[in-house]
Amino acid sequence: MMILNSVEFLLFFFLVSVLTFAIPATFRWVMLLLASLFFYGSMNVYFLLPLFGSCLLDYFLGRKMAGTLPGKRKKFLIISD
């Protein structure tokens, strides 16, 4: 279990910070997504289910929002909260 005030978390944070700036900007979101999934999964594997579901919901709502008029985007923002 990785707690925020543990040595493991400090090493994890340092590694993620270094890797974030070492890879090209177009792939940083993938690395940060994988790091966050690893962090939450290290506490309890069952935490990944709602997190993964939230990621999928936000992704598809964001794609839907990109194709709608600005006035109708508010509905998708309310759903994604």
Summary of the structure (lengths in Angstrom):
residues: 81
radius of gyration: 16.0
end to end distance: 28.1
largest distance: 47.7
contacts: 171
relative contact order: 0.08
helix: 84%
strand: 0%
